[in-house]
């Protein structure tokens, strides 16, 4: 592939895709009701077998 074509793609659509992915992850993490699940996941290493 041509370097310039890949550069244009990375500068435009790939950047947009990565930004949308980041916003989605942040929204998923901060959604209502996620604190309980996060607290449970944080305690997993401390549980006795």
PDB file of N, CA, C and O in Angstrom:
ATOM      1  N   UNK A   1       0.836  -1.189   0.000  1.00  0.00           N
ATOM      2  CA  UNK A   1       0.000   0.000   0.000  1.00  0.00           C
ATOM      3  C   UNK A   1       0.874   1.243   0.000  1.00  0.00           C
ATOM      4  O   UNK A   1       2.032   1.230   0.417  1.00  0.00           O
ATOM      5  N   UNK A   2       0.287   2.276  -0.469  1.00  0.00           N
ATOM      6  CA  UNK A   2       0.985   3.545  -0.545  1.00  0.00           C
ATOM      7  C   UNK A   2       1.060   4.186   0.840  1.00  0.00           C
ATOM      8  O   UNK A   2       0.082   4.177   1.588  1.00  0.00           O
ATOM      9  N   UNK A   3       2.206   4.734   1.172  1.00  0.00           N
ATOM     10  CA  UNK A   3       2.410   5.354   2.478  1.00  0.00           C
ATOM     11  C   UNK A   3       1.447   6.522   2.688  1.00  0.00           C
ATOM     12  O   UNK A   3       0.878   6.673   3.770  1.00  0.00           O
ATOM     13  N   UNK A   4       1.266   7.339   1.666  1.00  0.00           N
ATOM     14  CA  UNK A   4       0.398   8.515   1.812  1.00  0.00           C
ATOM     15  C   UNK A   4      -1.051   8.115   2.061  1.00  0.00           C
ATOM     16  O   UNK A   4      -1.753   8.763   2.837  1.00  0.00           O
ATOM     17  N   UNK A   5      -1.495   7.058   1.411  1.00  0.00           N
ATOM     18  CA  UNK A   5      -2.857   6.578   1.621  1.00  0.00           C
ATOM     19  C   UNK A   5      -3.036   6.108   3.064  1.00  0.00           C
ATOM     20  O   UNK A   5      -4.036   6.434   3.704  1.00  0.00           O
ATOM     21  N   UNK A   6      -2.082   5.351   3.569  1.00  0.00           N
ATOM     22  CA  UNK A   6      -2.156   4.883   4.955  1.00  0.00           C
ATOM     23  C   UNK A   6      -2.082   6.067   5.924  1.00  0.00           C
ATOM     24  O   UNK A   6      -2.765   6.068   6.948  1.00  0.00           O
ATOM     25  N   UNK A   7      -1.280   7.047   5.617  1.00  0.00           N
ATOM     26  CA  UNK A   7      -1.141   8.226   6.478  1.00  0.00           C
ATOM     27  C   UNK A   7      -2.448   9.015   6.532  1.00  0.00           C
ATOM     28  O   UNK A   7      -2.863   9.458   7.603  1.00  0.00           O
ATOM     29  N   UNK A   8      -3.092   9.188   5.391  1.00  0.00           N
ATOM     30  CA  UNK A   8      -4.366   9.902   5.364  1.00  0.00           C
ATOM     31  C   UNK A   8      -5.432   9.145   6.144  1.00  0.00           C
ATOM     32  O   UNK A   8      -6.228   9.754   6.860  1.00  0.00           O
ATOM     33  N   UNK A   9      -5.453   7.824   6.010  1.00  0.00           N
ATOM     34  CA  UNK A   9      -6.417   7.021   6.758  1.00  0.00           C
ATOM     35  C   UNK A   9      -6.181   7.144   8.252  1.00  0.00           C
ATOM     36  O   UNK A   9      -7.129   7.319   9.017  1.00  0.00           O
ATOM     37  N   UNK A  10      -4.930   7.056   8.673  1.00  0.00           N
ATOM     38  CA  UNK A  10      -4.607   7.146  10.096  1.00  0.00           C
ATOM     39  C   UNK A  10      -4.936   8.528  10.653  1.00  0.00           C
ATOM     40  O   UNK A  10      -5.345   8.650  11.808  1.00  0.00           O
ATOM     41  N   UNK A  11      -4.763   9.549   9.854  1.00  0.00           N
ATOM     42  CA  UNK A  11      -5.027  10.909  10.318  1.00  0.00           C
ATOM     43  C   UNK A  11      -6.514  11.216  10.413  1.00  0.00           C
ATOM     44  O   UNK A  11      -6.907  12.118  11.152  1.00  0.00           O
ATOM     45  N   UNK A  12      -7.343  10.489   9.686  1.00  0.00           N
ATOM     46  CA  UNK A  12      -8.754  10.851   9.666  1.00  0.00           C
ATOM     47  C   UNK A  12      -9.624   9.777  10.311  1.00  0.00           C
ATOM     48  O   UNK A  12     -10.054   9.942  11.452  1.00  0.00           O
ATOM     49  N   UNK A  13      -9.886   8.698   9.614  1.00  0.00           N
ATOM     50  CA  UNK A  13     -10.855   7.697  10.066  1.00  0.00           C
ATOM     51  C   UNK A  13     -10.361   6.885  11.247  1.00  0.00           C
ATOM     52  O   UNK A  13     -11.144   6.570  12.143  1.00  0.00           O
ATOM     53  N   UNK A  14      -9.104   6.544  11.271  1.00  0.00           N
ATOM     54  CA  UNK A  14      -8.593   5.767  12.398  1.00  0.00           C
ATOM     55  C   UNK A  14      -8.620   6.602  13.679  1.00  0.00           C
ATOM     56  O   UNK A  14      -8.932   6.084  14.751  1.00  0.00           O
ATOM     57  N   UNK A  15      -8.302   7.863  13.572  1.00  0.00           N
ATOM     58  CA  UNK A  15      -8.357   8.750  14.742  1.00  0.00           C
ATOM     59  C   UNK A  15      -9.784   8.877  15.248  1.00  0.00           C
ATOM     60  O   UNK A  15     -10.026   8.853  16.455  1.00  0.00           O
ATOM     61  N   UNK A  16     -10.725   9.013  14.326  1.00  0.00           N
ATOM     62  CA  UNK A  16     -12.134   9.084  14.709  1.00  0.00           C
ATOM     63  C   UNK A  16     -12.578   7.787  15.387  1.00  0.00           C
ATOM     64  O   UNK A  16     -13.281   7.829  16.396  1.00  0.00           O
ATOM     65  N   UNK A  17     -12.178   6.648  14.849  1.00  0.00           N
ATOM     66  CA  UNK A  17     -12.551   5.357  15.427  1.00  0.00           C
ATOM     67  C   UNK A  17     -11.965   5.196  16.828  1.00  0.00           C
ATOM     68  O   UNK A  17     -12.657   4.740  17.738  1.00  0.00           O
ATOM     69  N   UNK A  18     -10.712   5.560  17.008  1.00  0.00           N
ATOM     70  CA  UNK A  18     -10.091   5.445  18.330  1.00  0.00           C
ATOM     71  C   UNK A  18     -10.746   6.386  19.335  1.00  0.00           C
ATOM     72  O   UNK A  18     -10.910   6.029  20.502  1.00  0.00           O
ATOM     73  N   UNK A  19     -11.122   7.586  18.894  1.00  0.00           N
ATOM     74  CA  UNK A  19     -11.798   8.537  19.778  1.00  0.00           C
ATOM     75  C   UNK A  19     -13.156   8.004  20.204  1.00  0.00           C
ATOM     76  O   UNK A  19     -13.512   8.081  21.380  1.00  0.00           O
ATOM     77  N   UNK A  20     -13.923   7.461  19.253  1.00  0.00           N
ATOM     78  CA  UNK A  20     -15.223   6.898  19.586  1.00  0.00           C
ATOM     79  C   UNK A  20     -15.092   5.700  20.518  1.00  0.00           C
ATOM     80  O   UNK A  20     -15.906   5.528  21.426  1.00  0.00           O
ATOM     81  N   UNK A  21     -14.080   4.877  20.302  1.00  0.00           N
ATOM     82  CA  UNK A  21     -13.843   3.741  21.184  1.00  0.00           C
ATOM     83  C   UNK A  21     -13.525   4.211  22.600  1.00  0.00           C
ATOM     84  O   UNK A  21     -14.051   3.660  23.567  1.00  0.00           O
ATOM     85  N   UNK A  22     -12.672   5.220  22.732  1.00  0.00           N
ATOM     86  CA  UNK A  22     -12.310   5.761  24.039  1.00  0.00           C
ATOM     87  C   UNK A  22     -13.534   6.327  24.755  1.00  0.00           C
ATOM     88  O   UNK A  22     -13.733   6.070  25.943  1.00  0.00           O
ATOM     89  N   UNK A  23     -14.348   7.090  24.041  1.00  0.00           N
ATOM     90  CA  UNK A  23     -15.552   7.663  24.639  1.00  0.00           C
ATOM     91  C   UNK A  23     -16.504   6.551  25.066  1.00  0.00           C
ATOM     92  O   UNK A  23     -17.137   6.651  26.116  1.00  0.00           O
ATOM     93  N   UNK A  24     -16.613   5.498  24.270  1.00  0.00           N
ATOM     94  CA  UNK A  24     -17.462   4.371  24.623  1.00  0.00           C
ATOM     95  C   UNK A  24     -16.991   3.656  25.873  1.00  0.00           C
ATOM     96  O   UNK A  24     -17.806   3.289  26.719  1.00  0.00           O
ATOM     97  N   UNK A  25     -15.699   3.455  26.003  1.00  0.00           N
ATOM     98  CA  UNK A  25     -15.154   2.792  27.194  1.00  0.00           C
ATOM     99  C   UNK A  25     -15.390   3.647  28.434  1.00  0.00           C
ATOM    100  O   UNK A  25     -15.761   3.123  29.484  1.00  0.00           O
ATOM    101  N   UNK A  26     -15.183   4.937  28.325  1.00  0.00           N
ATOM    102  CA  UNK A  26     -15.412   5.825  29.470  1.00  0.00           C
ATOM    103  C   UNK A  26     -16.889   5.829  29.846  1.00  0.00           C
ATOM    104  O   UNK A  26     -17.225   5.777  31.029  1.00  0.00           O
ATOM    105  N   UNK A  27     -17.771   5.891  28.859  1.00  0.00           N
ATOM    106  CA  UNK A  27     -19.207   5.882  29.141  1.00  0.00           C
ATOM    107  C   UNK A  27     -19.622   4.554  29.773  1.00  0.00           C
ATOM    108  O   UNK A  27     -20.441   4.533  30.691  1.00  0.00           O
ATOM    109  N   UNK A  28     -19.059   3.451  29.286  1.00  0.00           N
ATOM    110  CA  UNK A  28     -19.378   2.138  29.847  1.00  0.00           C
ATOM    111  C   UNK A  28     -18.912   2.047  31.297  1.00  0.00           C
ATOM    112  O   UNK A  28     -19.601   1.472  32.140  1.00  0.00           O
ATOM    113  N   UNK A  29     -17.762   2.605  31.580  1.00  0.00           N
ATOM    114  CA  UNK A  29     -17.212   2.552  32.935  1.00  0.00           C
ATOM    115  C   UNK A  29     -17.992   3.429  33.903  1.00  0.00           C
ATOM    116  O   UNK A  29     -18.168   3.059  35.064  1.00  0.00           O
ATOM    117  N   UNK A  30     -18.455   4.563  33.453  1.00  0.00           N
ATOM    118  CA  UNK A  30     -19.117   5.523  34.336  1.00  0.00           C
ATOM    119  C   UNK A  30     -20.635   5.408  34.318  1.00  0.00           C
ATOM    120  O   UNK A  30     -21.318   6.266  34.878  1.00  0.00           O
ATOM    121  N   UNK A  31     -21.175   4.378  33.694  1.00  0.00           N
ATOM    122  CA  UNK A  31     -22.628   4.243  33.609  1.00  0.00           C
ATOM    123  C   UNK A  31     -23.197   3.966  34.998  1.00  0.00           C
ATOM    124  O   UNK A  31     -22.498   3.444  35.867  1.00  0.00           O
ATOM    125  N   UNK A  32     -24.471   4.319  35.205  1.00  0.00           N
ATOM    126  CA  UNK A  32     -25.103   4.043  36.492  1.00  0.00           C
ATOM    127  C   UNK A  32     -25.157   2.536  36.752  1.00  0.00           C
ATOM    128  O   UNK A  32     -25.451   1.750  35.851  1.00  0.00           O
ATOM    129  N   UNK A  33     -24.876   2.156  37.967  1.00  0.00           N
ATOM    130  CA  UNK A  33     -24.922   0.748  38.336  1.00  0.00           C
ATOM    131  C   UNK A  33     -23.612   0.008  38.163  1.00  0.00           C
ATOM    132  O   UNK A  33     -23.520  -1.165  38.525  1.00  0.00           O
ATOM    133  N   UNK A  34     -22.602   0.656  37.623  1.00  0.00           N
ATOM    134  CA  UNK A  34     -21.347  -0.056  37.403  1.00  0.00           C
ATOM    135  C   UNK A  34     -20.468  -0.089  38.651  1.00  0.00           C
ATOM    136  O   UNK A  34     -19.527  -0.880  38.714  1.00  0.00           O
ATOM    137  N   UNK A  35     -20.752   0.744  39.633  1.00  0.00           N
ATOM    138  CA  UNK A  35     -19.915   0.767  40.831  1.00  0.00           C
ATOM    139  C   UNK A  35     -19.983  -0.559  41.578  1.00  0.00           C
ATOM    140  O   UNK A  35     -18.964  -1.054  42.062  1.00  0.00           O
ATOM    141  N   UNK A  36     -21.170  -1.132  41.673  1.00  0.00           N
ATOM    142  CA  UNK A  36     -21.315  -2.393  42.384  1.00  0.00           C
ATOM    143  C   UNK A  36     -20.503  -3.493  41.702  1.00  0.00           C
ATOM    144  O   UNK A  36     -19.818  -4.268  42.369  1.00  0.00           O
ATOM    145  N   UNK A  37     -20.579  -3.559  40.387  1.00  0.00           N
ATOM    146  CA  UNK A  37     -19.822  -4.566  39.655  1.00  0.00           C
ATOM    147  C   UNK A  37     -18.321  -4.333  39.786  1.00  0.00           C
ATOM    148  O   UNK A  37     -17.554  -5.289  39.904  1.00  0.00           O
ATOM    149  N   UNK A  38     -17.896  -3.077  39.768  1.00  0.00           N
ATOM    150  CA  UNK A  38     -16.476  -2.762  39.901  1.00  0.00           C
ATOM    151  C   UNK A  38     -15.972  -3.125  41.297  1.00  0.00           C
ATOM    152  O   UNK A  38     -14.859  -3.633  41.439  1.00  0.00           O
ATOM    153  N   UNK A  39     -16.776  -2.870  42.326  1.00  0.00           N
ATOM    154  CA  UNK A  39     -16.380  -3.226  43.688  1.00  0.00           C
ATOM    155  C   UNK A  39     -16.268  -4.743  43.848  1.00  0.00           C
ATOM    156  O   UNK A  39     -15.344  -5.237  44.494  1.00  0.00           O
ATOM    157  N   UNK A  40     -17.214  -5.478  43.256  1.00  0.00           N
ATOM    158  CA  UNK A  40     -17.154  -6.940  43.326  1.00  0.00           C
ATOM    159  C   UNK A  40     -15.918  -7.471  42.607  1.00  0.00           C
ATOM    160  O   UNK A  40     -15.262  -8.388  43.099  1.00  0.00           O
ATOM    161  N   UNK A  41     -15.602  -6.912  41.469  1.00  0.00           N
ATOM    162  CA  UNK A  41     -14.427  -7.341  40.707  1.00  0.00           C
ATOM    163  C   UNK A  41     -13.143  -7.001  41.466  1.00  0.00           C
ATOM    164  O   UNK A  41     -12.167  -7.747  41.391  1.00  0.00           O
ATOM    165  N   UNK A  42     -13.136  -5.899  42.185  1.00  0.00           N
ATOM    166  CA  UNK A  42     -11.944  -5.499  42.939  1.00  0.00           C
ATOM    167  C   UNK A  42     -11.682  -6.431  44.117  1.00  0.00           C
ATOM    168  O   UNK A  42     -10.536  -6.581  44.541  1.00  0.00           O
ATOM    169  N   UNK A  43     -12.730  -7.057  44.649  1.00  0.00           N
ATOM    170  CA  UNK A  43     -12.574  -7.943  45.802  1.00  0.00           C
ATOM    171  C   UNK A  43     -12.221  -9.383  45.426  1.00  0.00           C
ATOM    172  O   UNK A  43     -11.921 -10.182  46.312  1.00  0.00           O
ATOM    173  N   UNK A  44     -12.247  -9.729  44.163  1.00  0.00           N
ATOM    174  CA  UNK A  44     -11.991 -11.100  43.745  1.00  0.00           C
ATOM    175  C   UNK A  44     -10.636 -11.622  44.247  1.00  0.00           C
ATOM    176  O   UNK A  44     -10.582 -12.742  44.754  1.00  0.00           O
ATOM    177  N   UNK A  45      -9.540 -10.856  44.129  1.00  0.00           N
ATOM    178  CA  UNK A  45      -8.256 -11.388  44.608  1.00  0.00           C
ATOM    179  C   UNK A  45      -8.198 -11.594  46.124  1.00  0.00           C
ATOM    180  O   UNK A  45      -7.355 -12.345  46.615  1.00  0.00           O
ATOM    181  N   UNK A  46      -9.085 -10.935  46.861  1.00  0.00           N
ATOM    182  CA  UNK A  46      -9.036 -11.012  48.320  1.00  0.00           C
ATOM    183  C   UNK A  46      -9.920 -12.109  48.897  1.00  0.00           C
ATOM    184  O   UNK A  46      -9.879 -12.377  50.097  1.00  0.00           O
ATOM    185  N   UNK A  47     -10.721 -12.744  48.043  1.00  0.00           N
ATOM    186  CA  UNK A  47     -11.609 -13.800  48.545  1.00  0.00           C
ATOM    187  C   UNK A  47     -10.802 -15.033  48.902  1.00  0.00           C
ATOM    188  O   UNK A  47      -9.825 -15.381  48.239  1.00  0.00           O
ATOM    189  N   UNK A  48     -11.244 -15.690  49.981  1.00  0.00           N
ATOM    190  CA  UNK A  48     -10.615 -16.957  50.383  1.00  0.00           C
ATOM    191  C   UNK A  48     -11.222 -18.093  49.570  1.00  0.00           C
ATOM    192  O   UNK A  48     -12.417 -18.093  49.276  1.00  0.00           O
ATOM    193  N   UNK A  49     -10.409 -19.030  49.223  1.00  0.00           N
ATOM    194  CA  UNK A  49     -10.921 -20.188  48.460  1.00  0.00           C
ATOM    195  C   UNK A  49     -11.579 -21.189  49.369  1.00  0.00           C
ATOM    196  O   UNK A  49     -12.064 -22.220  48.903  1.00  0.00           O
TER     197      UNK A  49
END
